[in-house]
Amino acid sequence: MGFVAEGLQVVHGRIAAAARAVGRDPASVALVAVTKTVAAERIREAALAGQRAFGENYAQEGAAKAAGLEPLGLEWHLIGPLQSNKTRLAAEHFHWVHSIDRLKIAERLAAQRPPALPPLQVCLQVNVSGEASKAGVPADGLPALATAVAALPGLRLRGLMAIPEPTGDAALLRARFRTLRQLLEGLKARGLALDTLSMGMSDDFELAIAEGATLVRVGRAIFGARPMAA
């Protein structure tokens, strides 16, 4: 078994253990393998080991990989911030976009989604830590944004995503993830049919699963540390 396949096996084991620890079915948690800066050959290795969903931080890099690996029939998730001038790439090449925090971006994606493709699956990124520098819609602006995005053609609003501030404080991280779950529950109570909590990365996905994550985004624990920038 190769390095990537071993990494996937370990991560799936951690996901299953975390889910069972809180009485959840491990199958209720999906894994997106984050492939920012990961070469196509290693993505192919992961695909051959059974991984189908891959996450990219940049629309241009992800679109190029999606095109190059198209015969494998993989599912591509855009998990990084999306600028207005990159929405067409996202609309044409990705299956999911997790990082919508403005109506303008959602409207551009809806307008640019090719009619021949199924609806683009989207999540709204929420700023659960309140950091001024952090992307994401503030909690008090979420209901209006969710209602507007859910009404757009060409998109299907699936749920919420968050990237809490880096911290070694497990209790604080759990509180951030719990906030996102509570916000999702609030939107569902308003009648929105949502099913996705995209939260948790290599260092904290067990905590996210304990708080209800349905999709975790893991890169380093599968592919190893990214090379340092020169």
MARBA-3410 file (N, C-alpha, C, O; in Angstrom, 1 decimal):
230
0.8,-1.2,0.0,0.0,0.0,0.0,0.9,1.2,0.0,1.8,1.3,0.8 ~ 0.6,2.2,-0.9,1.4,3.4,-1.0,1.1,4.4,0.2,0.1,4.3,0.9 ~ 1.9,5.5,0.2,1.8,6.5,1.2,0.4,7.1,1.3,-0.2,7.3,2.4 ~ -0.1,7.5,0.1,-1.4,8.2,0.1,-2.6,7.2,0.5,-3.4,7.6,1.3 ~ -2.5,6.0,0.0,-3.6,5.0,0.4,-3.5,4.8,1.9,-4.6,4.6,2.6
-2.3,4.7,2.5,-2.2,4.5,3.9,-2.8,5.7,4.7,-3.5,5.6,5.7 ~ -2.5,6.9,4.2,-3.0,8.1,4.8,-4.5,8.1,4.8,-5.2,8.5,5.8 ~ -5.1,7.8,3.7,-6.6,7.7,3.6,-7.1,6.7,4.6,-8.2,6.9,5.2 ~ -6.5,5.5,4.7,-6.9,4.5,5.6,-6.9,5.0,7.0,-7.9,4.7,7.8 ~ -5.9,5.7,7.4,-5.8,6.2,8.8,-6.9,7.2,9.0,-7.5,7.2,10.1
-7.1,8.1,8.1,-8.1,9.2,8.2,-9.5,8.6,8.3,-10.3,9.0,9.2 ~ -9.8,7.6,7.5,-11.1,6.9,7.6,-11.3,6.3,8.9,-12.4,6.2,9.5 ~ -10.2,5.7,9.4,-10.3,5.1,10.8,-10.6,6.1,11.8,-11.3,5.8,12.7 ~ -9.9,7.3,11.7,-10.2,8.3,12.7,-11.6,8.9,12.6,-12.2,9.2,13.6 ~ -12.1,9.0,11.4,-13.4,9.5,11.2,-14.4,8.5,11.8,-15.3,8.9,12.5
-14.2,7.2,11.5,-15.1,6.2,12.1,-15.1,6.2,13.6,-16.2,6.1,14.2 ~ -13.9,6.3,14.2,-13.8,6.3,15.7,-14.5,7.5,16.3,-15.2,7.4,17.3 ~ -14.3,8.6,15.6,-14.9,9.9,16.2,-16.4,9.8,16.1,-17.1,10.3,17.0 ~ -16.9,9.3,15.0,-18.4,9.2,14.8,-19.0,8.2,15.8,-20.0,8.5,16.5 ~ -18.4,7.0,16.0,-18.9,6.0,16.9,-18.8,6.5,18.3,-19.7,6.2,19.2
-17.8,7.3,18.7,-17.7,7.9,20.0,-18.9,8.7,20.5,-19.2,8.9,21.7 ~ -19.6,9.3,19.5,-20.8,10.1,19.8,-22.1,9.5,19.3,-23.1,10.2,19.1 ~ -22.0,8.2,19.0,-23.2,7.4,18.6,-23.7,7.7,17.2,-24.8,7.6,16.9 ~ -22.7,8.2,16.3,-23.1,8.4,14.9,-22.6,7.3,14.0,-21.6,6.6,14.3 ~ -23.3,7.2,12.9,-22.9,6.2,11.8,-21.7,6.8,11.1,-21.8,8.0,10.6
-20.5,6.2,11.0,-19.4,6.7,10.3,-19.8,7.1,8.8,-19.1,8.0,8.3 ~ -20.7,6.4,8.3,-21.1,6.7,6.9,-21.8,8.1,6.8,-22.0,8.6,5.7 ~ -22.2,8.7,7.9,-22.8,10.0,7.9,-21.8,11.2,7.7,-22.2,12.3,7.6 ~ -20.5,10.8,7.7,-19.5,11.8,7.6,-18.7,11.6,6.3,-18.1,10.5,6.1 ~ -18.8,12.5,5.4,-18.0,12.4,4.1,-16.7,13.1,4.2,-16.5,14.0,4.9
-15.7,12.5,3.4,-14.4,13.0,3.4,-14.1,13.7,2.1,-14.2,13.1,1.0 ~ -13.6,15.0,2.2,-13.1,15.7,1.0,-11.6,15.8,1.2,-11.1,16.4,2.2 ~ -10.8,15.2,0.3,-9.4,15.2,0.4,-8.9,16.5,-0.2,-9.1,16.8,-1.4 ~ -8.2,17.3,0.6,-7.8,18.7,0.1,-6.5,18.6,-0.6,-5.5,18.1,-0.1 ~ -6.5,19.0,-1.9,-5.3,18.8,-2.8,-4.6,20.1,-3.2,-4.0,20.1,-4.3
-4.8,21.1,-2.4,-4.0,22.4,-2.7,-2.5,22.0,-2.8,-1.9,21.5,-1.9 ~ -1.9,22.4,-3.9,-0.5,22.1,-4.3,-0.1,20.7,-4.4,1.0,20.3,-4.7 ~ -1.1,19.8,-4.3,-0.8,18.3,-4.5,-0.8,18.0,-6.0,-1.7,18.4,-6.7 ~ 0.2,17.3,-6.4,0.4,16.9,-7.9,-0.7,16.0,-8.3,-1.3,15.2,-7.5 ~ -1.0,16.0,-9.6,-2.1,15.2,-10.2,-1.8,13.7,-10.0,-2.8,12.9,-9.8
-0.5,13.3,-10.0,-0.2,11.9,-9.8,-0.7,11.4,-8.4,-1.1,10.3,-8.3 ~ -0.5,12.2,-7.4,-0.9,11.8,-6.1,-2.4,11.8,-5.9,-3.0,11.1,-5.2 ~ -3.1,12.8,-6.6,-4.6,12.7,-6.6,-5.0,11.4,-7.3,-6.0,10.8,-6.8 ~ -4.4,11.0,-8.4,-4.7,9.8,-9.0,-4.5,8.6,-8.1,-5.3,7.7,-8.1 ~ -3.4,8.6,-7.3,-3.2,7.6,-6.3,-4.4,7.5,-5.3,-4.9,6.4,-5.0
-4.8,8.7,-4.9,-6.0,8.7,-3.9,-7.2,8.2,-4.6,-8.0,7.4,-4.0 ~ -7.4,8.5,-5.8,-8.6,8.0,-6.6,-8.6,6.5,-6.7,-9.6,5.8,-6.6 ~ -7.4,6.0,-7.0,-7.3,4.5,-7.2,-7.5,3.8,-5.8,-7.8,2.6,-5.8 ~ -7.3,4.5,-4.7,-7.5,4.0,-3.4,-9.0,4.2,-3.0,-9.3,3.8,-1.8 ~ -9.8,4.7,-3.8,-11.2,4.8,-3.5,-11.7,6.2,-3.2,-13.0,6.4,-3.0
-10.9,7.2,-3.1,-11.3,8.5,-2.8,-12.0,9.2,-4.0,-11.4,9.2,-5.1 ~ -13.2,9.8,-3.8,-13.9,10.4,-5.0,-13.9,11.9,-4.9,-14.0,12.6,-6.0 ~ -14.0,12.5,-3.7,-14.2,13.9,-3.5,-12.9,14.6,-3.2,-12.2,14.2,-2.3 ~ -12.6,15.7,-3.9,-11.3,16.4,-3.7,-11.6,17.9,-3.6,-12.5,18.5,-4.3 ~ -10.9,18.6,-2.7,-11.1,20.0,-2.5,-9.9,20.9,-2.9,-8.8,20.5,-2.6
-10.2,22.0,-3.5,-9.2,22.9,-4.0,-9.4,24.3,-3.4,-10.6,24.7,-3.2 ~ -8.4,25.0,-3.0,-8.5,26.3,-2.5,-8.6,27.4,-3.5,-9.2,28.5,-3.3 ~ -8.0,27.2,-4.7,-8.0,28.2,-5.8,-8.7,27.7,-7.0,-8.5,26.6,-7.5 ~ -9.6,28.5,-7.5,-10.4,28.1,-8.7,-9.6,27.7,-9.9,-9.9,26.7,-10.6 ~ -8.6,28.5,-10.2,-7.8,28.2,-11.4,-7.0,26.9,-11.3,-7.0,26.1,-12.2
-6.4,26.7,-10.1,-5.6,25.4,-9.9,-6.6,24.3,-10.0,-6.3,23.2,-10.6 ~ -7.7,24.4,-9.3,-8.7,23.3,-9.2,-9.3,23.0,-10.6,-9.5,21.8,-10.9 ~ -9.6,24.0,-11.4,-10.2,23.8,-12.7,-9.2,23.1,-13.6,-9.6,22.2,-14.4 ~ -7.9,23.4,-13.5,-6.9,22.7,-14.3,-6.8,21.3,-14.0,-6.7,20.4,-14.8 ~ -6.9,21.0,-12.7,-6.8,19.6,-12.2,-8.0,18.8,-12.6,-8.0,17.7,-13.1
-9.2,19.5,-12.5,-10.4,18.8,-12.8,-10.5,18.4,-14.3,-10.9,17.3,-14.7 ~ -10.0,19.3,-15.1,-9.9,19.1,-16.6,-8.9,17.9,-16.9,-9.2,17.1,-17.7 ~ -7.8,18.0,-16.2,-6.7,17.0,-16.5,-7.1,15.6,-16.0,-6.7,14.6,-16.6 ~ -7.9,15.5,-15.0,-8.3,14.2,-14.4,-9.7,13.8,-14.7,-10.3,13.0,-14.1 ~ -10.3,14.5,-15.7,-11.7,14.3,-16.0,-12.1,12.8,-16.2,-13.2,12.4,-15.8
-11.3,12.0,-16.9,-11.7,10.6,-17.1,-11.9,9.8,-15.9,-12.6,8.8,-15.9 ~ -11.4,10.3,-14.7,-11.6,9.6,-13.5,-12.9,9.8,-12.9,-13.3,9.1,-11.9 ~ -13.7,10.8,-13.3,-15.0,11.0,-12.8,-15.0,11.5,-11.4,-15.9,11.0,-10.6 ~ -14.1,12.3,-11.0,-14.0,12.8,-9.6,-15.0,13.9,-9.3,-15.5,14.6,-10.2 ~ -15.2,14.1,-8.0,-16.1,15.2,-7.5,-15.2,16.3,-7.0,-14.4,16.1,-6.1
-15.4,17.6,-7.5,-14.5,18.7,-7.1,-15.2,19.7,-6.3,-16.3,20.2,-6.7 ~ -14.6,20.1,-5.2,-15.1,21.0,-4.2,-14.2,22.2,-4.2,-13.0,22.1,-4.0 ~ -14.7,23.4,-4.3,-14.0,24.6,-4.1,-14.2,25.1,-2.7,-15.3,25.4,-2.3 ~ -13.1,25.1,-1.9,-13.2,25.3,-0.5,-12.6,26.6,0.0,-12.7,27.0,1.1 ~ -11.9,27.3,-1.0,-11.2,28.6,-0.6,-12.0,29.8,-1.1,-13.1,29.6,-1.7
-11.6,31.0,-0.7,-12.3,32.2,-1.0,-12.4,32.3,-2.5,-11.5,32.0,-3.3 ~ -13.5,32.9,-3.0,-13.8,33.0,-4.4,-14.0,34.4,-4.8,-14.9,35.1,-4.2 ~ -13.2,34.9,-5.7,-13.3,36.3,-6.2,-14.2,36.4,-7.3,-14.5,35.4,-8.0 ~ -14.8,37.5,-7.6,-15.8,37.7,-8.6,-15.3,37.3,-10.0,-16.0,36.8,-10.8 ~ -14.0,37.6,-10.2,-13.4,37.3,-11.6,-13.1,35.8,-11.8,-12.6,35.4,-12.8
-13.3,35.0,-10.7,-13.1,33.5,-10.9,-14.4,32.7,-10.8,-14.3,31.5,-10.8 ~ -15.5,33.4,-10.7,-16.7,32.6,-10.5,-17.1,31.7,-11.7,-17.6,30.7,-11.6 ~ -16.7,32.2,-12.9,-17.0,31.3,-14.1,-16.3,30.0,-14.0,-16.8,29.0,-14.4 ~ -15.0,30.1,-13.7,-14.2,28.8,-13.5,-14.9,27.9,-12.5,-15.0,26.7,-12.8 ~ -15.3,28.5,-11.4,-16.0,27.6,-10.4,-17.3,27.1,-10.9,-17.6,25.9,-10.7
-18.1,27.9,-11.6,-19.4,27.5,-12.1,-19.3,26.4,-13.1,-20.1,25.5,-13.2 ~ -18.2,26.4,-13.9,-18.0,25.5,-15.0,-17.3,24.2,-14.7,-17.5,23.1,-15.3 ~ -16.5,24.2,-13.6,-15.6,23.1,-13.4,-15.8,22.3,-12.1,-15.3,21.2,-11.9 ~ -16.5,23.0,-11.1,-16.7,22.4,-9.8,-18.1,21.8,-9.6,-19.0,22.3,-10.2 ~ -18.2,20.9,-8.7,-19.5,20.3,-8.3,-20.0,21.0,-7.1,-21.2,21.1,-6.9
-19.1,21.5,-6.2,-19.5,22.1,-5.0,-18.7,23.4,-4.8,-17.5,23.5,-5.2 ~ -19.3,24.4,-4.2,-18.5,25.6,-3.7,-19.0,25.8,-2.2,-20.1,26.0,-1.9 ~ -18.0,25.8,-1.3,-18.2,25.8,0.1,-18.2,27.3,0.7,-18.6,27.5,1.8 ~ -17.6,28.2,-0.1,-17.1,29.5,0.5,-17.9,30.7,0.1,-17.3,31.8,0.0 ~ -19.2,30.6,-0.1,-20.0,31.7,-0.5,-20.3,32.6,0.7,-20.9,32.0,1.7
-20.0,33.8,0.7,-20.3,34.7,1.9,-20.9,36.0,1.4,-21.2,36.9,2.3 ~ -21.2,36.1,0.1,-21.8,37.3,-0.4,-22.8,37.0,-1.5,-22.6,36.0,-2.2 ~ -23.9,37.7,-1.5,-25.0,37.4,-2.5,-24.4,37.6,-3.9,-24.8,36.8,-4.9 ~ -23.6,38.6,-4.1,-23.0,38.9,-5.5,-22.3,37.6,-6.1,-22.5,37.3,-7.2 ~ -21.6,36.9,-5.2,-20.8,35.7,-5.7,-21.8,34.7,-6.1,-21.7,34.0,-7.1
-22.8,34.4,-5.3,-23.8,33.4,-5.5,-24.6,33.7,-6.8,-24.9,32.9,-7.6 ~ -24.9,35.0,-7.0,-25.6,35.4,-8.2,-24.8,35.2,-9.5,-25.3,34.7,-10.5 ~ -23.5,35.4,-9.4,-22.6,35.2,-10.6,-22.5,33.7,-10.8,-22.5,33.3,-12.0 ~ -22.4,32.9,-9.8,-22.3,31.5,-10.0,-23.6,30.9,-10.6,-23.5,30.1,-11.5 ~ -24.7,31.4,-10.2,-26.0,31.0,-10.7,-26.1,31.4,-12.2,-26.6,30.6,-13.0
-25.7,32.6,-12.6,-25.8,33.0,-13.9,-24.8,32.3,-14.9,-25.1,32.1,-16.0 ~ -23.7,31.9,-14.3,-22.6,31.3,-15.1,-22.6,29.7,-15.1,-21.8,29.1,-15.8 ~ -23.5,29.1,-14.3,-23.6,27.7,-14.3,-24.1,27.2,-15.6,-25.2,27.5,-16.0 ~ -23.4,26.4,-16.4,-23.9,25.9,-17.7,-25.2,25.1,-17.5,-25.3,24.3,-16.6 ~ -26.2,25.4,-18.3,-27.5,24.8,-18.2,-27.5,23.3,-18.3,-28.3,22.5,-17.8
-26.5,22.8,-19.1,-26.4,21.3,-19.3,-25.9,20.6,-18.0,-26.0,19.4,-17.9 ~ -25.3,21.3,-17.0,-24.8,20.7,-15.8,-25.9,20.7,-14.7,-26.8,21.5,-14.7 ~ -25.8,19.7,-13.8,-26.7,19.7,-12.7,-26.5,20.9,-11.8,-25.4,21.6,-12.0 ~ -27.4,21.3,-10.9,-27.2,22.4,-10.1,-25.9,22.4,-9.3,-25.4,21.3,-8.9 ~ -25.2,23.5,-9.1,-24.0,23.6,-8.3,-24.4,23.5,-6.9,-25.2,24.3,-6.4
-23.8,22.6,-6.1,-24.1,22.4,-4.7,-23.2,23.4,-3.9,-22.0,23.6,-4.2 ~ -23.9,24.2,-3.1,-23.2,25.3,-2.4,-23.4,25.3,-0.9,-24.5,24.9,-0.4 ~ -22.4,25.8,-0.2,-22.5,26.1,1.2,-22.2,27.6,1.5,-21.5,28.2,0.7 ~ -22.7,28.1,2.5,-22.4,29.5,2.9,-21.4,29.5,4.0,-21.5,28.7,5.0 ~ -20.3,30.2,3.8,-19.2,30.3,4.8,-19.6,31.3,5.9,-19.9,32.5,5.6
-19.6,30.9,7.1,-19.9,31.7,8.3,-18.7,32.0,9.1,-17.9,31.2,9.4 ~ -18.6,33.3,9.5,-17.5,33.7,10.4,-18.0,33.5,11.8,-18.5,34.3,12.5 ~ -17.6,32.2,12.3,-18.1,31.9,13.6,-17.2,32.4,14.8,-17.6,32.4,15.9 ~ -16.0,32.9,14.4,-15.1,33.4,15.5,-15.1,34.9,15.6,-14.5,35.5,16.5 ~ -15.8,35.6,14.7,-15.9,37.0,14.8,-14.7,37.8,14.5,-14.6,39.0,14.8
-13.7,37.1,13.9,-12.4,37.8,13.5,-12.7,38.8,12.4,-13.3,38.4,11.4 ~ -12.2,40.0,12.5,-12.3,41.0,11.5,-11.7,40.6,10.2,-12.1,40.9,9.1 ~ -10.6,39.8,10.3,-9.8,39.4,9.1,-10.4,38.1,8.4,-9.9,37.7,7.4 ~ -11.3,37.5,9.1,-11.8,36.2,8.6,-12.9,36.3,7.6,-13.8,37.1,7.8 ~ -12.8,35.5,6.6,-13.9,35.5,5.6,-15.2,34.9,6.2,-15.1,34.1,7.2
-16.3,35.1,5.6,-17.5,34.5,6.1,-18.6,35.6,6.4,-18.3,36.7,6.8 ~ -19.8,35.2,6.2,-20.9,36.1,6.6,-21.1,36.1,8.1,-21.0,35.0,8.7 ~ -21.3,37.2,8.7,-21.6,37.2,10.2,-22.9,36.5,10.5,-23.8,36.4,9.6 ~ -23.0,35.9,11.7,-24.2,35.1,12.0,-25.5,35.9,11.8,-26.5,35.4,11.4 ~ -25.5,37.2,12.1,-26.7,38.0,12.0,-27.1,38.3,10.6,-28.3,38.6,10.3
-26.2,38.1,9.7,-26.6,38.3,8.3,-26.9,37.0,7.5,-27.2,37.0,6.4 ~ -26.8,35.9,8.2,-26.9,34.6,7.6,-28.4,34.3,7.1,-28.5,33.8,6.0 ~ -29.4,34.5,7.9,-30.7,34.2,7.4,-31.1,34.8,6.1,-31.7,34.2,5.2 ~ -30.8,36.1,6.0,-31.2,36.8,4.7,-30.4,36.3,3.5,-30.9,36.1,2.5 ~ -29.1,36.0,3.8,-28.3,35.5,2.7,-28.7,34.1,2.3,-28.8,33.8,1.1
-29.0,33.3,3.3,-29.4,31.9,3.0,-30.8,31.9,2.2,-30.9,31.1,1.2 ~ -31.7,32.7,2.6,-33.0,32.8,1.9,-32.8,33.2,0.4,-33.4,32.7,-0.5 ~ -31.9,34.2,0.2,-31.7,34.7,-1.1,-31.0,33.7,-2.0,-31.3,33.5,-3.2 ~ -30.0,33.0,-1.5,-29.2,32.0,-2.2,-30.1,30.8,-2.6,-30.0,30.3,-3.7 ~ -30.9,30.4,-1.6,-31.7,29.2,-1.8,-32.7,29.4,-3.0,-33.2,28.5,-3.6
-33.0,30.7,-3.3,-34.0,31.0,-4.4,-33.3,31.1,-5.8,-34.0,31.3,-6.8 ~ -32.0,31.1,-5.8,-31.3,31.3,-7.1,-31.4,30.0,-8.0,-31.2,28.9,-7.5 ~ -31.6,30.2,-9.3,-31.6,29.0,-10.2,-30.2,28.5,-10.4,-29.2,29.3,-10.3 ~ -30.0,27.3,-10.7,-28.7,26.7,-11.0,-27.9,26.4,-9.8,-26.8,25.8,-10.0 ~ -28.3,26.7,-8.6,-27.6,26.4,-7.4,-28.5,25.6,-6.5,-29.8,25.7,-6.6
-27.9,24.7,-5.6,-28.7,24.1,-4.6,-28.0,24.3,-3.3,-26.8,23.9,-3.1 ~ -28.6,25.1,-2.4,-28.0,25.4,-1.1,-28.1,24.2,-0.2,-29.2,23.7,0.1 ~ -26.9,23.7,0.2,-26.8,22.4,1.0,-26.6,22.7,2.5,-27.1,21.9,3.3 ~ -25.9,23.8,2.8,-25.6,23.9,4.2,-24.6,25.0,4.5,-24.5,26.0,3.8 ~ -23.8,24.8,5.6,-22.9,25.9,6.1,-21.5,25.3,6.2,-21.3,24.1,6.3
-20.5,26.2,6.1,-19.1,25.9,6.2,-18.5,26.9,7.1,-18.9,28.1,7.2 ~ -17.5,26.5,7.9,-16.7,27.4,8.7,-15.3,27.0,8.9,-14.9,25.8,8.8 ~ -14.4,28.0,9.1,-13.0,27.7,9.4,-12.7,28.5,10.6,-12.3,29.7,10.5 ~ -12.8,27.9,11.8,-12.6,28.7,13.1,-11.1,29.1,13.1,-10.2,28.6,12.4 ~ -10.8,30.1,14.0,-9.5,30.6,14.2,-8.6,29.4,14.7,-9.1,28.6,15.5
-7.3,29.4,14.3,-6.4,28.3,14.8,-6.2,28.5,16.3,-5.9,29.5,16.8 ~ -6.4,27.4,17.0,-6.2,27.4,18.5,-6.0,26.0,19.0,-6.5,25.0,18.4 ~ -5.3,25.9,20.1,-5.1,24.6,20.7,-6.2,24.3,21.7,-6.1,23.3,22.4 ~ -7.1,25.2,21.9,-8.2,25.1,22.9,-9.3,24.3,22.3,-10.1,24.8,21.6 ~ -9.4,23.0,22.7,-10.4,22.1,22.2,-11.8,22.5,22.6,-12.7,22.4,21.7
-12.0,23.1,23.8,-13.3,23.5,24.2,-13.8,24.7,23.3,-14.9,24.7,22.9 ~ -12.9,25.6,23.0,-13.2,26.7,22.2,-13.6,26.3,20.8,-14.6,26.7,20.2 ~ -12.8,25.3,20.2,-13.1,24.8,18.9,-14.4,24.1,18.8,-15.2,24.3,17.9 ~ -14.7,23.3,19.8,-16.0,22.6,19.9,-17.2,23.7,19.9,-18.2,23.5,19.3 ~ -16.9,24.7,20.7,-18.0,25.8,20.8,-18.2,26.4,19.4,-19.3,26.7,19.1
-17.1,26.7,18.7,-17.3,27.3,17.3,-18.0,26.3,16.4,-18.9,26.7,15.7 ~ -17.7,25.0,16.4,-18.4,24.1,15.6,-19.9,23.9,16.0,-20.8,23.8,15.2 ~ -20.1,24.0,17.4,-21.5,23.9,17.9,-22.3,25.1,17.4,-23.5,25.0,17.1 ~ -21.7,26.3,17.3,-22.3,27.5,16.8,-22.8,27.3,15.4,-23.9,27.6,15.1 ~ -21.9,26.7,14.6,-22.3,26.5,13.2,-23.5,25.5,13.1,-24.4,25.7,12.3
-23.5,24.4,13.9,-24.6,23.5,13.9,-25.9,24.1,14.3,-26.9,23.9,13.8 ~ -25.8,25.0,15.4,-27.0,25.7,15.8,-27.5,26.6,14.8,-28.8,26.8,14.6 ~ -26.6,27.3,14.0,-27.1,28.2,13.0,-27.8,27.4,11.9,-28.8,27.8,11.3 ~ -27.2,26.2,11.5,-27.9,25.3,10.5,-29.3,24.9,11.0,-30.2,24.9,10.2 ~ -29.4,24.5,12.3,-30.7,24.1,12.8,-31.7,25.3,12.7,-32.9,25.1,12.5
-31.2,26.5,13.0,-32.0,27.7,12.9,-32.6,27.9,11.5,-33.7,28.2,11.3 ~ -31.7,27.7,10.5,-32.2,27.8,9.1,-33.2,26.7,8.7,-34.1,27.0,8.0 ~ -32.9,25.5,9.2,-33.8,24.4,8.9,-35.2,24.7,9.5,-36.2,24.4,9.0 ~ -35.2,25.3,10.7,-36.5,25.7,11.4,-37.2,26.7,10.6,-38.5,26.8,10.7 ~ -36.5,27.5,9.8,-37.2,28.5,8.9,-37.7,27.9,7.6,-38.3,28.6,6.8
-37.5,26.6,7.5,-38.0,25.9,6.3,-37.0,25.6,5.2,-37.4,25.1,4.1 ~ -35.7,25.9,5.4,-34.8,25.6,4.4,-34.3,24.1,4.5,-34.0,23.7,5.6 ~ -34.3,23.4,3.4,-33.9,22.0,3.4,-32.4,21.9,3.3,-31.9,21.7,2.2 ~ -31.7,21.9,4.4,-30.3,21.8,4.4,-29.8,20.5,5.1,-30.5,20.0,6.0 ~ -28.6,20.0,4.7,-28.2,18.8,5.2,-26.7,18.7,5.4,-26.2,17.7,5.8
-26.0,19.8,5.2,-24.5,19.7,5.2,-23.9,20.7,6.2,-24.2,21.9,6.2 ~ -23.0,20.2,7.0,-22.1,21.0,7.9,-20.6,20.7,7.5,-20.1,19.6,7.8 ~ -20.1,21.6,6.7,-18.7,21.4,6.2,-17.8,22.1,7.3,-17.6,23.3,7.2 ~ -17.2,21.2,8.1,-16.3,21.8,9.2,-15.4,20.7,9.7,-15.7,19.5,9.7 ~ -14.2,21.1,10.0,-13.1,20.2,10.5,-12.1,19.9,9.5,-12.4,19.6,8.3
-10.8,20.1,9.9,-9.6,19.8,9.1,-8.7,18.9,9.8,-9.1,18.2,10.8 ~ -7.5,18.7,9.3,-6.6,17.7,9.8,-6.4,17.6,11.3,-6.4,16.6,11.9 ~ -6.3,18.8,11.9,-6.0,18.9,13.3,-7.3,18.8,14.2,-7.1,18.6,15.4 ~ -8.4,19.0,13.6,-9.6,19.2,14.5,-10.9,18.5,14.1,-11.9,18.7,14.6 ~ -10.7,17.6,13.1,-12.0,17.0,12.5,-12.7,16.1,13.5,-13.9,16.0,13.4
-12.0,15.5,14.4,-12.7,14.7,15.4,-13.7,15.6,16.2,-14.8,15.2,16.5 ~ -13.2,16.8,16.6,-14.0,17.7,17.4,-15.2,18.1,16.6,-16.4,18.2,17.1 ~ -15.0,18.4,15.3,-16.1,18.8,14.4,-17.1,17.7,14.3,-18.3,17.9,14.3 ~ -16.7,16.4,14.1,-17.6,15.3,14.0,-18.4,15.2,15.3,-19.6,14.9,15.2 ~ -17.8,15.4,16.4,-18.5,15.3,17.7,-19.7,16.4,17.8,-20.7,16.2,18.5
-19.5,17.5,17.0,-20.5,18.5,17.0,-21.4,18.5,15.8,-22.2,19.4,15.5 ~ -21.3,17.4,15.0,-22.3,17.2,13.9,-21.8,17.4,12.5,-22.6,17.4,11.6 ~ -20.5,17.5,12.3,-20.0,17.7,10.9,-20.5,16.5,10.0,-20.4,15.4,10.4 ~ -20.9,16.9,8.8,-21.3,15.8,7.8,-20.2,15.7,6.7,-20.3,14.8,5.9 ~ -19.3,16.7,6.7,-18.3,16.7,5.7,-17.0,17.3,6.3,-17.0,18.5,6.8
-15.9,16.6,6.2,-14.6,17.1,6.8,-13.6,17.3,5.6,-13.7,16.5,4.7 ~ -12.8,18.3,5.8,-11.9,18.7,4.7,-10.4,18.4,5.2,-9.9,19.2,6.0 ~ -9.8,17.4,4.7,-8.5,16.9,5.2,-7.5,16.8,4.1,-7.7,16.1,3.1 ~ -6.4,17.5,4.3,-5.3,17.4,3.3,-4.0,16.8,3.9,-3.6,15.7,3.5 ~ -3.4,17.5,4.9,-2.1,17.1,5.4,-2.1,15.7,6.0,-1.1,15.0,5.8
-3.2,15.3,6.6,-3.2,14.0,7.2,-3.2,12.9,6.2,-3.0,11.7,6.5 ~ -3.5,13.2,5.0,-3.6,12.2,3.9,-2.3,12.3,3.0,-1.6,11.3,2.8 ~ -1.9,13.5,2.6,-0.9,13.7,1.6,0.5,14.2,2.3,1.5,14.3,1.6 ~ 0.5,14.4,3.6,1.7,14.9,4.2,1.7,16.5,4.2,0.9,17.1,3.5 ~ 2.7,17.0,4.8,2.8,18.5,4.9,3.1,19.1,3.5,3.9,18.5,2.7
2.5,20.2,3.2,2.8,20.9,1.9,4.3,21.4,2.0,4.7,21.9,3.1 ~ 5.0,21.5,0.9,6.3,22.1,0.9,6.2,23.5,1.2,5.3,24.2,0.8 ~ 7.2,24.0,2.0,7.3,25.4,2.4,7.6,26.3,1.1,8.3,25.9,0.2 ~ 6.9,27.4,1.1,7.2,28.4,0.0,8.6,28.8,0.0,9.2,29.0,1.0 ~ 9.2,29.0,-1.2,10.6,29.4,-1.3,10.7,30.9,-0.8,11.8,31.4,-0.8
END
